[in-house]
């Protein structure tokens, strides 16, 4: 478990025990932040992968053109 999962679990327990009077979106905020960061990493990886595949495709086309 990471820090965000531990924080969220602790906040949920505290909320259910009535020790904190936060709204649920604040209780779940560590997980929301983590999900947003993971989403940005996936999007950045997809763009990088697309750029890499374009470069590989161009290289193969150049090799194919040189062979013929």
DRENGU-809296 format. One record per atom (N, C-alpha, C): x, y, z negated; atom name. Coordinates in nm, 2 decimals. Layout:
% residues N
        u        v        w   atomo
        X        Y        Z      CA
...
//
This chain:
% residues 68
        u        v        w   atomo
     0.08    -0.12     0.00       N
     0.00     0.00     0.00      CA
     0.09     0.12     0.00       C
     0.05     0.22     0.08       N
     0.12     0.34     0.08      CA
     0.06     0.44    -0.02       C
     0.13     0.56    -0.02       N
     0.09     0.66    -0.12      CA
    -0.06     0.71    -0.10       C
    -0.10     0.72     0.03       N
    -0.23     0.77     0.06      CA
    -0.34     0.67     0.01       C
    -0.31     0.54     0.03       N
    -0.40     0.44    -0.02      CA
    -0.41     0.44    -0.17       C
    -0.30     0.45    -0.24       N
    -0.30     0.46    -0.39      CA
    -0.37     0.58    -0.44       C
    -0.35     0.69    -0.38       N
    -0.42     0.82    -0.42      CA
    -0.57     0.80    -0.39       C
    -0.61     0.75    -0.28       N
    -0.75     0.73    -0.25      CA
    -0.82     0.64    -0.35       C
    -0.75     0.53    -0.38       N
    -0.80     0.43    -0.48      CA
    -0.82     0.50    -0.62       C
    -0.72     0.57    -0.66       N
    -0.72     0.64    -0.79      CA
    -0.83     0.74    -0.79       C
    -0.85     0.82    -0.68       N
    -0.95     0.92    -0.68      CA
    -1.09     0.86    -0.68       C
    -1.11     0.75    -0.61       N
    -1.24     0.68    -0.61      CA
    -1.27     0.63    -0.75       C
    -1.17     0.57    -0.82       N
    -1.20     0.52    -0.95      CA
    -1.23     0.63    -1.05       C
    -1.16     0.74    -1.04       N
    -1.19     0.86    -1.12      CA
    -1.32     0.92    -1.09       C
    -1.36     0.92    -0.96       N
    -1.49     0.97    -0.93      CA
    -1.60     0.88    -0.98       C
    -1.59     0.75    -0.97       N
    -1.69     0.66    -1.01      CA
    -1.70     0.66    -1.16       C
    -1.59     0.68    -1.23       N
    -1.60     0.69    -1.38      CA
    -1.65     0.83    -1.43       C
    -1.66     0.92    -1.34       N
    -1.71     1.05    -1.38      CA
    -1.60     1.14    -1.44       C
    -1.48     1.11    -1.42       N
    -1.37     1.19    -1.47      CA
    -1.34     1.31    -1.39       C
    -1.37     1.30    -1.26       N
    -1.36     1.42    -1.17      CA
    -1.49     1.45    -1.10       C
    -1.52     1.57    -1.08       N
    -1.64     1.61    -1.02      CA
    -1.62     1.67    -0.88       C
    -1.54     1.60    -0.80       N
    -1.51     1.64    -0.66      CA
    -1.62     1.59    -0.57       C
    -1.63     1.65    -0.45       N
    -1.71     1.60    -0.35      CA
    -1.64     1.48    -0.28       C
    -1.72     1.39    -0.22       N
    -1.66     1.27    -0.16      CA
    -1.55     1.30    -0.05       C
    -1.57     1.41     0.02       N
    -1.47     1.44     0.13      CA
    -1.34     1.47     0.07       C
    -1.34     1.53    -0.05       N
    -1.21     1.56    -0.12      CA
    -1.15     1.43    -0.17       C
    -1.23     1.34    -0.22       N
    -1.18     1.21    -0.27      CA
    -1.12     1.13    -0.16       C
    -1.18     1.14    -0.04       N
    -1.12     1.06     0.07      CA
    -1.02     1.14     0.16       C
    -0.99     1.26     0.12       N
    -0.90     1.34     0.20      CA
    -0.76     1.28     0.22       C
    -0.70     1.21     0.13       N
    -0.57     1.15     0.17      CA
    -0.58     1.05     0.28       C
    -0.69     0.97     0.29       N
    -0.71     0.88     0.40      CA
    -0.74     0.95     0.53       C
    -0.81     1.06     0.52       N
    -0.85     1.14     0.64      CA
    -0.72     1.20     0.70       C
    -0.63     1.25     0.61       N
    -0.50     1.31     0.66      CA
    -0.42     1.20     0.72       C
    -0.41     1.08     0.65       N
    -0.33     0.97     0.71      CA
    -0.38     0.93     0.84       C
    -0.52     0.92     0.86       N
    -0.58     0.88     0.98      CA
    -0.54     0.98     1.09       C
    -0.55     1.11     1.06       N
    -0.51     1.21     1.16      CA
    -0.37     1.20     1.20       C
    -0.28     1.17     1.11       N
    -0.14     1.16     1.14      CA
    -0.12     1.04     1.23       C
    -0.18     0.92     1.19       N
    -0.17     0.80     1.28      CA
    -0.22     0.82     1.42       C
    -0.33     0.90     1.43       N
    -0.39     0.92     1.56      CA
    -0.30     1.01     1.64       C
    -0.23     1.11     1.58       N
    -0.14     1.19     1.66      CA
    -0.02     1.11     1.70       C
     0.03     1.02     1.62       N
     0.14     0.93     1.66      CA
     0.10     0.84     1.78       C
    -0.02     0.79     1.78       N
    -0.07     0.70     1.89      CA
    -0.08     0.78     2.01       C
    -0.13     0.90     2.01       N
    -0.15     0.99     2.13      CA
    -0.01     1.03     2.18       C
     0.08     1.06     2.09       N
     0.22     1.10     2.14      CA
     0.29     0.98     2.20       C
     0.27     0.86     2.14       N
     0.33     0.74     2.20      CA
     0.27     0.71     2.34       C
     0.14     0.73     2.35       N
     0.08     0.70     2.48      CA
     0.13     0.79     2.59       C
     0.15     0.92     2.56       N
     0.21     1.01     2.65      CA
     0.35     0.98     2.69       C
     0.43     0.94     2.59       N
     0.57     0.90     2.61      CA
     0.57     0.77     2.70       C
     0.49     0.68     2.67       N
     0.48     0.55     2.75      CA
     0.44     0.58     2.89       C
     0.35     0.67     2.91       N
     0.31     0.71     3.05      CA
     0.42     0.77     3.12       C
     0.49     0.86     3.06       N
     0.61     0.93     3.12      CA
     0.71     0.82     3.16       C
     0.74     0.73     3.07       N
     0.84     0.63     3.09      CA
     0.80     0.54     3.21       C
     0.67     0.50     3.22       N
     0.63     0.42     3.33      CA
     0.64     0.49     3.46       C
     0.61     0.62     3.46       N
     0.63     0.70     3.58      CA
     0.77     0.70     3.63       C
     0.86     0.71     3.53       N
     1.01     0.71     3.57      CA
     1.05     0.58     3.62       C
     1.00     0.47     3.56       N
     1.03     0.33     3.61      CA
     0.98     0.31     3.74       C
     0.85     0.35     3.77       N
     0.79     0.34     3.90      CA
     0.87     0.41     4.00       C
     0.91     0.53     3.97       N
     0.99     0.61     4.07      CA
     1.12     0.54     4.10       C
     1.18     0.49     4.00       N
     1.31     0.42     4.02      CA
     1.29     0.30     4.11       C
     1.19     0.22     4.08       N
     1.16     0.10     4.17      CA
     1.13     0.14     4.31       C
     1.05     0.25     4.33       N
     1.02     0.30     4.47      CA
     1.15     0.34     4.54       C
     1.24     0.41     4.46       N
     1.37     0.45     4.52      CA
     1.45     0.33     4.56       C
     1.46     0.23     4.48       N
     1.53     0.10     4.51      CA
     1.47     0.03     4.63       C
     1.34     0.02     4.63       N
     1.27    -0.04     4.74      CA
     1.30     0.03     4.87       C
     1.30     0.17     4.87       N
     1.32     0.24     4.99      CA
     1.47     0.23     5.04       C
     1.56     0.22     4.94       N
     1.70     0.20     4.98      CA
     1.73     0.06     5.04       C
     1.65    -0.04     5.00       N
     1.67    -0.17     5.05      CA
     1.62    -0.19     5.19       C
     1.52    -0.11     5.22       N
     1.46    -0.13     5.36      CA
     1.51    -0.02     5.45       C
//
